[in-house]
Amino acid sequence: QARVGLTLLAAGKTSSSSSSSNSYNSSEVGAIASRLLSNVRVGGRTAYVATGDGERGAAALSEQSLALMLFVRSGTDNPLIQKVAAWVGQGAAPPPIPAFGTVAVSSSPWESALRGAALTAYDAATSSTTPDLALTAVAGVPAAATAPGAANTAAGSNKSSSSNGRSSNASSSRGRL
């Protein structure tokens, strides 16, 4: 649905035909945006667009991004759009599985590009051009895990004692790639 709405918006901007066809596109885009908004499900500080009418499951992250772009580009005004932007911004990753620790979820380059475009459009529309973010990037395997005797390091020798005699969880290999 969002793809159709974005296509109609693009056709209306590039069309040199009569203004009546542009108003038709505008009303169709508004109807599509309204339908997508009726499928938004709130989950705390975020919200997602469901896979369809009456459905509970979230649509793919790429579809969430396209819906956010449609809301922004069509001028749709609704407080739920901020929550959808938060969903897209967090990457809609599932929560970590407690038994296995933190789970890294990687999106495809296509989804990452759509997320970036949608969030850029949202930030520009809301005049939020001063980012407040933290970025963590990890590449490869830490050197301590590949060195001989790494089993001893992994078995708990990453504890170091502080000046007050208590142990902390600081790792001596932290920061190395």
Disulfide bonds with the S-S distance in Angstrom:
none
